[in-house]
Amino acid sequence: SIVWLAAIAPVVSLLAVYERKYNNINTAIGTFYVTFTLGYALAFISEVVVTTLVRLGVFKIWEPAIFSLTPEVPSLVLPWVLREKQYKPKRITLFAADFAASCVASPIIEEYLKLKVVQWTCKLPRNFKQSISVQKSKRRKKLSYVLQPVRSIDAPQVVNINCYITQMLAASLGLKLFDVSRRILMYTKETDEYKRIYAVCRGTFPVHELCGTMTALLLARRDVIGVNLPQWKIIGPAVFLHAMANFRGMKPIFKWNSSTPWSEMQLNQLKKEGDDYVWKQLLPKTYAKLVWLTILCRVFGFCVKNYYMIGRQARKRTTTYSGKLHAFNAKLQTDAMLKRG
């Protein structure tokens, strides 16, 4: 019953976004199911493999003495048994290895996997399709990405991006709820108090939802409006936010347990001892936590603003700029320049 409490906030957020007119509920459930089962397994295995390689590379550069434990310990197992072998690497080595694995490799794997699951499980409506163009020169071949219309001018155009948000949220929630369920079931120590509140807070922490929404918005800008974005730019903002969250204490999937589970959500450990109410203990009491809360609020505002802005631009493309694709693209480029300026 405690695990189900973690699903309250994610389900409410998905229902708040879902519009029946533009979505197929069966497809959304299928996306959630694939991410909850196969997606999580693929993410875990991929992160374990990549983390092993990253740690071996860091050890090779900063602390090659670690490899003196081989061949007694196989190289692929070596990064995971240092504590059992009572070997203490330098702090800079541990920091570099953990940063590369937790704040670089893991966010890329998880955000890329969400996007790929959505592309595998459903066919999102779009106005443009990105294709690879090969430009031959005397010395080498140059690859470039080109957007091509998939609908004729007279055909109905896609002007609503709600299905993009819904599908990415379903993928994000599948990955999140499996991880949250596992961590709630491991919250069983004698000192672990307020288990129900912990479960609710786990489900409410919105990093996965925000990352998925940002990816959906940029994907819609490319496939609905026609802004030519490479794939790394589509998942880049989500990877950056996810990396910031991991740096602040959120654990990637491959880290099975946490000694300080409340710190992953930037919350203080709740204790029954003392006179403070629960809600007072949950309030952020440090500048860093307030800044992190402000960042999450700004990202949420960014998502809401761009959701409606992309919808307006898609409608203008079919009304004000109907048949004037070059003028529409020039307007988008001008708006982007003014925003940067």
C-alpha positions in Angstrom: 0.0 0.0 0.0 2.9 2.3 0.7 4.3 1.9 -2.8 1.0 3.0 -4.4 1.3 6.3 -2.6 4.3 7.1 -4.8 2.0 6.9 -7.9 -0.4 9.6 -6.8 1.5 12.6 -8.0 2.7 11.1 -11.3 -0.8 9.8 -12.3 -2.3 13.2 -11.4 0.3 15.0 -13.6 -0.3 12.6 -16.5 -4.1 13.0 -16.3 -3.7 16.8 -16.1 -1.8 16.8 -19.4 -3.8 14.1 -21.2 -6.3 15.1 -23.8 -8.4 12.3 -25.2 -9.0 14.0 -28.6 -5.3 13.9 -29.5 -4.1 10.7 -27.8 -4.7 7.0 -27.8 -4.9 5.8 -24.2 -3.8 2.2 -25.2 -0.6 3.6 -26.9 0.2 5.7 -23.8 -0.3 2.6 -21.5 1.9 0.6 -23.9 4.7 3.2 -23.7 4.5 3.2 -19.9 4.6 -0.6 -19.8 7.6 -1.0 -22.1 9.6 1.6 -20.2 8.5 0.1 -16.8 9.7 -3.3 -17.8 12.1 -3.6 -20.8 13.2 0.1 -20.6 14.3 -0.1 -17.0 16.2 -3.3 -17.5 18.0 -1.9 -20.5 18.9 1.3 -18.6 20.2 -0.7 -15.7 22.3 -3.0 -17.8 23.6 -0.2 -20.0 24.6 2.0 -17.0 26.4 -0.9 -15.3 28.4 -1.7 -18.4 29.2 2.0 -19.2 30.1 2.7 -15.5 32.4 -0.2 -15.5 34.2 1.1 -18.6 34.3 4.6 -17.3 35.7 3.6 -13.9 38.4 1.4 -15.5 39.4 4.4 -17.8 39.6 6.8 -14.8 41.6 4.3 -12.8 43.9 3.8 -15.8 44.6 7.5 -16.0 44.8 8.6 -12.3 45.5 5.4 -10.4 47.0 2.6 -12.4 48.2 0.9 -9.2 44.7 -0.5 -8.8 45.4 -2.9 -11.6 47.9 -4.7 -9.3 44.9 -6.6 -8.0 44.6 -8.4 -11.3 44.6 -11.2 -12.4 43.3 -12.3 -9.0 40.4 -10.0 -9.6 39.1 -9.8 -13.2 39.3 -6.4 -14.7 35.6 -6.1 -15.4 34.8 -6.9 -11.7 37.6 -4.7 -10.3 35.7 -1.4 -10.0 33.0 -3.0 -7.9 35.1 -4.9 -5.3 37.6 -2.3 -4.1 36.0 -2.0 -0.7 36.1 -5.8 -0.2 39.7 -5.8 -1.2 40.4 -3.0 1.3 41.8 -0.8 -1.4 41.3 3.0 -0.9 41.7 5.0 -4.0 42.5 8.7 -3.9 39.6 11.1 -3.4 40.1 12.8 -6.7 40.0 9.4 -8.5 36.7 8.5 -6.8 35.2 11.9 -7.5 36.2 11.8 -11.2 34.9 8.3 -11.7 31.6 8.9 -9.9 31.1 12.3 -11.7 31.7 10.7 -15.1 29.4 7.8 -14.4 26.6 9.5 -12.4 26.5 13.0 -14.0 27.5 12.3 -17.6 26.9 8.8 -18.7 23.8 7.9 -16.7 21.7 11.0 -17.6 22.6 10.5 -21.3 21.5 6.8 -21.2 18.2 7.4 -19.4 17.1 10.4 -21.4 18.1 8.8 -24.7 16.3 5.6 -23.8 13.1 7.5 -23.0 13.1 9.1 -26.4 13.8 5.8 -28.2 11.1 4.0 -26.3 8.5 6.6 -27.5 9.8 6.3 -31.0 9.5 2.5 -30.8 6.1 2.2 -29.3 4.1 4.9 -31.1 4.0 6.8 -34.3 3.8 10.5 -33.4 2.0 12.8 -35.9 4.3 15.1 -37.6 4.7 17.6 -40.5 8.4 17.0 -41.1 10.8 14.1 -41.3 14.5 14.4 -40.7 16.7 12.6 -43.2 20.4 12.3 -43.8 21.9 14.0 -46.8 25.3 13.0 -48.0 27.4 15.8 -49.7 30.3 14.5 -51.6 33.5 16.5 -52.1 36.9 15.8 -53.4 38.4 14.8 -50.1 35.6 13.4 -48.0 31.8 12.9 -47.6 29.9 15.2 -45.4 26.7 14.1 -43.6 24.0 16.7 -42.8 20.5 16.4 -41.5 17.7 17.8 -43.7 14.0 18.3 -42.8 11.5 17.2 -45.5 7.7 17.8 -45.4 5.7 14.6 -45.1 2.4 16.2 -45.8 1.3 18.1 -48.9 0.2 21.8 -48.5 -3.5 20.9 -49.0 -3.4 18.0 -46.4 -4.4 18.6 -42.8 -1.4 19.7 -40.7 -0.5 18.8 -37.2 -1.1 21.8 -34.9 -1.4 20.2 -31.5 1.6 18.7 -29.6 -0.3 17.2 -26.7 0.5 13.7 -27.8 4.2 14.4 -27.7 4.0 15.5 -24.0 1.7 12.6 -23.1 3.9 9.9 -24.6 7.1 11.3 -23.2 5.5 11.7 -19.7 4.3 8.0 -20.0 7.9 6.9 -20.8 9.3 9.1 -18.0 6.8 7.8 -15.4 7.5 4.2 -16.4 11.2 4.6 -15.7 10.6 6.7 -12.6 7.9 4.5 -10.9 10.0 1.3 -11.2 13.0 3.1 -9.6 10.8 4.7 -6.9 9.1 1.4 -6.1 12.5 -0.3 -5.6 13.8 2.4 -3.4 10.7 2.6 -1.2 10.8 -1.2 -0.7 14.4 -0.7 0.5 13.5 2.0 3.0 13.2 -0.5 5.8 15.8 0.3 8.4 14.8 0.9 12.0 15.8 4.5 11.7 13.7 5.0 8.6 10.6 6.9 9.8 7.6 8.4 8.1 7.5 5.8 5.4 4.2 7.0 3.9 5.5 10.6 3.6 8.7 9.3 2.1 6.7 7.5 -0.6 4.6 10.5 -1.4 7.7 12.8 -1.6 9.4 10.2 -3.8 6.5 10.3 -6.2 6.3 14.1 -6.2 9.9 14.8 -7.0 9.5 15.9 -10.6 12.9 15.6 -12.3 12.0 12.7 -14.6 8.8 14.4 -15.7 10.5 17.8 -16.4 13.3 16.1 -18.4 10.8 14.2 -20.5 8.7 17.2 -21.1 11.7 19.3 -22.3 12.6 16.5 -24.7 9.0 16.3 -26.0 8.9 20.1 -26.6 12.1 20.1 -28.6 11.0 17.0 -30.6 7.8 18.8 -31.4 9.7 21.9 -32.6 11.5 19.7 -35.1 8.7 17.4 -36.3 5.7 19.8 -36.1 7.1 23.3 -36.7 10.1 22.4 -38.8 13.1 23.7 -36.8 16.1 21.5 -37.8 17.5 20.2 -34.6 20.0 17.4 -34.2 19.2 14.7 -31.7 21.8 15.8 -29.2 20.1 19.2 -29.0 16.7 17.5 -28.5 17.9 15.6 -25.4 20.6 18.0 -24.3 18.6 20.2 -21.9 17.0 17.1 -20.3 20.5 15.6 -19.9 21.8 18.8 -18.3 18.9 19.0 -15.8 19.2 15.3 -15.0 23.0 15.7 -14.5 22.4 18.6 -12.1 19.9 16.5 -10.1 22.4 13.7 -9.9 25.1 16.1 -8.8 22.7 17.4 -6.1 22.2 13.9 -4.7 19.7 12.1 -6.9 20.9 8.5 -7.5 21.1 7.0 -11.0 19.5 3.7 -11.7 22.6 1.6 -11.4 23.2 2.7 -7.8 21.1 0.2 -5.9 20.9 1.7 -2.5 21.4 5.0 -0.7 22.7 5.7 2.8 20.8 9.1 2.8 17.6 8.6 0.9 16.0 11.9 1.8 18.9 13.9 0.5 18.1 12.6 -3.0 15.0 14.8 -3.0 16.9 17.7 -1.3 14.9 17.2 1.9 15.9 16.8 5.5 15.6 13.5 7.3 12.2 13.5 9.1 12.4 12.6 12.8 9.6 12.0 15.2 11.7 13.4 18.0 11.4 17.2 18.5 8.7 19.8 18.5 8.8 20.7 14.9 5.8 19.8 12.7 6.4 17.6 9.7 5.8 20.4 7.2 8.4 22.5 9.0 10.9 19.8 8.7 10.2 19.5 4.9 10.9 23.2 4.2 14.3 23.9 2.7 16.5 25.5 5.2 19.7 26.2 3.2 20.5 28.5 0.3 21.5 25.7 -2.0 18.2 23.9 -1.5 16.2 27.1 -2.2 18.2 27.7 -5.4 17.5 24.1 -6.5 13.8 24.6 -5.8 13.9 27.8 -7.8 15.6 26.0 -10.7 12.9 23.4 -10.8 10.2 26.0 -10.7 11.8 27.9 -13.6 12.1 24.7 -15.7 8.4 24.0 -15.0 7.6 27.6 -16.2 9.7 27.1 -19.3 7.8 23.9 -20.1 4.4 25.5 -19.7 5.4 28.6 -21.7 6.9 26.6 -24.6 4.0 24.2 -24.7 1.6 27.0 -25.6 4.1 28.9 -27.7 4.8 25.9 -29.9 1.1 25.4 -30.3 0.6 29.0 -31.4 3.5 28.7 -33.9 2.1 25.5 -35.3 -1.3 27.2 -35.9 0.3 30.3 -37.4 2.2 28.1 -39.8 -1.2 26.8 -41.2 -3.0 30.2 -41.2 -1.0 33.4 -41.3 2.0 31.7 -43.0 0.1 29.1 -45.1 2.1 28.4 -48.2 4.9 30.7 -47.0 7.4 28.2 -45.5 10.4 30.4 -46.0 8.7 33.4 -44.4 7.7 31.3 -41.4 11.3 29.9 -41.0 12.6 33.5 -41.2 10.2 34.5 -38.5 11.4 31.6 -36.2 15.0 32.6 -36.8 14.3 36.2 -36.0 12.5 35.3 -32.8 15.4 33.1 -31.7 17.9 35.8 -32.4 15.9 38.3 -30.4 15.5 35.9 -27.5 19.3 35.3 -27.4 20.0 39.0 -27.7 
